[in-house]
């Protein structure tokens, strides 16, 4: 079974005052794909065990979404990925940290954004904590009151558990504290959309994130989910977006208006602005090897326009060079 049926919680702070059995409203989603560390499961086991840092969070439904393998991978890498899948199946059967875990496997290579979309369509709850297979929780956060806040304040739609301080840098071009009578956890608004671990709703992905990706070049299959959403939110070199807000702040303007469509993206960081953040730690599963285990431009759909460089030197599809793995992760808060 994939967990509880999707339930729409009542609106309003009063209706959400208790939110009993909140864990039944949330699915922990982990996306995975072939990596050089296969078939080792040590990082995945660490990820699942660290949910215990948050009381009752391990009681939530869990979903692991396996992307299909790039057929260009060498035979040993394909065998290792099959071995990883077998190991995970055994963990689901025998390891308590994998209780209530469903496995969803694609028969074909979807690539990052479409693999994530497949996971979203398999979720049966209102809320999701979305993560990739190489991010590990490092300290507790108040999951129950975060869901209470998101239910009471519908414009809080995408809350990232940062891997560094909540400061204006890289993807987070502008960060300010967010407060209100129904806000029950520390939050800061950010002009940065990133797919590092975040709490959101299934409906948000269906209404905003996935359509933005599908509307991107070649239906977004070249892209990472954050590319299709972050740059749409920024509107670089054009008025009315987060880029214009960043320029206003740089000129010394006080309290410049946020973009009119900010609430549609609803991007926040868990924790106050300027605080250390660091709720997540990145554990690379491929080291210095190219992302797809292949030499040269190895993005599975690398053709046509937008063949920029990114994760380990493969095509990124942003239309401009963004640097290698360490530089890119530093810029976006990874």
Secondary structure, 3 states (H helix, E strand, C coil): CCCCCCCCCCCCCCCCCCCCCHHHHEEEEEEECCCCCCCCCHHHHHHHHHHHHCCCHHHCEEEEEECCCCCCCCHHHHHHHHHHHHHHHHHHHHCHHHCCEEEEECCCCCCHHHHHHHHHHHCCCCEEEEEECCEEECCCCCHHHHHHHHHHCCCCCEEECCCCCCCCECCECCEEEECCCCCCCCEEEECCCCCCCEEEEHHHHHHHHHHHHHCCHHHHCCCCHHHHHHHHHHCCCCCCCHHHHHHHHHCCCCCCCCCCCHHHHCEEEECCCCCCCCCEEECCCCCCCCCCCCCCCCCCCCCCCCCCECHHHCECCCCCCCCCHHHHHHHHCC
